[in-house]
Amino acid sequence: MGKSTLINTLIGQKLNIVTSRPQTTRNKIIGIKTTDKYQIIFIDTPGIHKPKTLLGQHMIKEARSALNDADIVLFLIESYGMTPEDELVSSVLKDLEKPVFLIINKVDLVNKETLLPLIESTRTVLDFKEIFPISAIKEQNLSELMDKLIENLPLGPQYYPEDELSDKQERFFATEIIREQALRFLQEEVPHSVGIRLDEMKDRSERLSYIKATILIERDSQKMIVVGKNGQQIKKIGECARKELEKFLNRKVYLELWAKVSKDWRENPAILRTLGYG
């Protein structure tokens, strides 16, 4: 729904992967915006949903942990109206004793006649501290949102150095970049079953990094989709991932990509820990 896009835009740097798939974010990811006047720490979280797997339970744990840590909660919905998933989130937020800003995204896609009734209807959902209609992609009303965040956030020390953008390391972002490109190309039934295992990442010179990674899926039929006819699908995923990795790392990348069936890996605690989900 644009949650990761919003945080990327507010920070001014792409840290979180962006896809059209629901439940793309699997870990809470800290993004840091520092200026000469303030430092704000944003936490992108997995979406709150009814978990069907052990991985899903991990995602819910990550989201609830972030809610406990936050000083202000941004509750993002789309301008088309609240979904059942949004209603589930609002039920979780009702007992939260901290300010909640309602962010209505994609307002560039609807007219005012549609938007105003939506704003009025949301006032009965929660006692929102602020309501902001925005467009994350077109950056509408984002400066006003930042002003209100600064106004409502408590004063505190600077927790991170000025040049630090996240608490995550390069290996984490490399994994996420590969997963983003895998989700981009794969069919509807595959994405939630995709995991990326980073097998090796090392610099071979000042200008070249070597990365070896494995795309985990749960069934043989999914592996056929990931690999594609004559290996064309995994080749496309690898080519696009390599280009994005080179932008992120600012150096050439040699990427070796494999696909492997790991049956029901989303229910396997040992594999989840290996992938950073536990």
N, C-alpha and C positions, 0 to 999 in steps of 0.2 A: 504493500500500500504506500510505499514511498518513505518508510521510516529510515532506512539506510541512506537513501538519496538525500533526505533532509539533513541528517547528521553530516554526511560528506560535504554538503553545500555550506552548512554553518561553519564547519572547521576550515573549509577551503582546500581540502585534500581528500582524494578518494582512499578511504581506509576500509570501508565495508563493501562487500560484494553486493551487486544489485542485479536482481532477476525479476521476472514477472511471476515466479513461483511463490506460493505461500510457504511460510515456515522455512525460509532460506537461511536466516541467521540461526546458528546453533549454539554459539557461545556469547556471553556478554563481552563486548568490546569497548574499551575506553578510548575515546578520542579527545584530544586536548587542544583547546584554542587559547593561545596566549598573545596578548598585546601589551603595549606599554602601560595600559590602565587596568587590565584584569586578566585572570586565568579562569576559564570555565572548563570543567570536566564533564563531557557527555558520555553516557553509557548507552550503547545500542544493545538491545536485548532480543532474545528469541520472542516470538509472539506467544501470548498466552492462549493455550488451546487444551482440548481434552487429549492427553497423551495415550497413544496406542502401543508404544514400544518403550524399552528402557532408555533409548535415545531421547524419546519424547519427554520422559520423566526428567532426564538431565536438563533439557531445554527449559522446562517449567521451573526447575530449581534455580537455574541461572537467572531467569526473569524475576522471580520472587526475591532473590538475593539482591538484585539491582534496585528493586523497589524499596527495600529496607535501607540501602545505602544512599539513596537520592535525597536531595533537599527539595527538589521540584520534580513532578512527574509530567511528562508530555504524553497525552493520550491522543494518538493519531487515528483519524477516520477519514474516509473519502467523501467527496462532496455529493456522492449519489445517495448517501444515507447510511445508517448504522446496519451492520450485518449481525447475524447471530453470534459470530466470533467477537464482534465489538461489544455486544451485550454481556458476553461472558467476562470480558476484560473489565467492563464497568462494574460488574458485581464484585470483582476482586478489589477494585479501587474504592468502593464505598466505605470500607472500614479503615482506609488509609488516612492517618492524621497528618497530612502534609498537603501543600498546595498542588492542585492538579490543573494544568492548562489543557483545554481541548483544542487540538489542532485539526482543522478541516482542510485536507489537502486536495489538490487538483481543482481548485475553484475556477481555473481558466477554462475548464471543460463544461461548466454549467452557467446558466444565466442567473441574475439576481432574484428573479421571481421564484426560482427553485431553491436558491440558497437561503433566503431569509426565513422561510418556514422551517427549514432544517435546523437553523441556529436556534429558533424559538423552541423547537421540540426537544433539543438537547438540554435545554435548561432544566427540564424535569428529570433528567437522568442522574445528574450529580450536581453538587454545588461547586461548579468550576470557578477557579480563581480568575481565569481569563479565557476568552474564546477567540481564536485566531483563524480566520479563513486565509489560506496561503496556497501558493503553487511552489513546491520545492524545486521543480525543474526550471520554471521561469523566474524563480527568486522573488515572487510577489509577497510583500508584507514580512519578509524575513528580517529586515533591519528593525522593524517595530517589535517583532518577537524577541530579538536579541536585547533591545532596550528594556523590555519588561522582565526578561530573565535577570539581567544585571540589577535591576531595581529590586527584585524579590529574593535574590540569592543572599545568604548570610556572608559576612566578611570572614575571611580565613587566610591562612598562610599560602604561599605558592608551593604546591606540592611537587611540581615537576620542573625540570630545566626548560628554558625558553624554547629550545630547538626540538623538544620531544613532542611527538604527535600522538603516541599511543603507548600503552603498557605492554603491547604484544611485540614479539620479536620477528625478524625477517622470515624465519621458517614458518611461522603461523600464517603470515600474509601470502607466502608462496603457495601454501596449501590451499588457501581460500581462493586465490586467483585461478588455480587449476580447476577447482570445483565450480567456480563461476562459469568457466568456459564449457565444462562438461554439462552443466545444467542448461546452458544456452542451446546446445545442439541435440540434447536427448529428448526422447518422446515422453508423453505425459505419464506413463506408468513407471518410468525409471527414476526420475530425480530424487525422490525421498529415499531411495535405496542406495544412493551413491555416497560413498565415503572416499576420501583421498588420504592415502598413507604416504608420507614423505620418507622415502627410503634413504636418500642421500642428498646432501646439499653442501657443496664446498667450492671454494674459489680455486680455479686452476691457474689463474694469473690475475693481475690487476684489472684486466678488461673482460675476463670470461669466468662465468660460474657454471658448474655442472650440477644439474638437478635430476634425480631419478625418483619417480613417483609411481604409485599403483592406484588405479581406480578400482575400488572395491564395489561389487554388486552382489546381490543375494541369490540370483538364479542364472542358470545357463542361458535361458532365453534373453535375459537382460544383457549378458556378455556379448551375444550376437549383435544386439542393437548398438552397444558401446563401440565394439570393434568395427562393425559395418562391413559391407562387401569389399573384399580384398584389403581390409584394414583402412578404408578411406575415412570412416567416421572418427576413429581415434587419431588418425593423422590430422584431420581438421581441428579437433580439440587441441592437440599438441601444438600445432602451428599458431593458433590464436592465443593459447596460454603462453607460449614462448614470447610472443610480441608484447603481451601485457606484463610479463615478468621482466622483460628488458626495460620497459618504461619505468616500472617500479624500482628495480635495482640499479638502474642507470648504467648498465653494462650488458655485454653480450651474454646470452644464455644458451647452453646446450641442454635441451630437455629430452630425457628418455622416459617414455610413458607406456605403462602396461595396464592390462585389465585382468582382474582375478575375481573368481566367484568365491565369496566367503559366506556360506549359508547363514541367513538370519543374524548377520553381524550386528544389527541394531539391538539385538537382545543379548549380546555377549559382553559381559562386563570387562573382560580382559582386552578385547579388541577396542571397545569404547575408550578405555584408558589409553591405549596405544595411539588412538586418533585424537586424544585431547578432550574427550567428552566424559570425564569422570575424575 
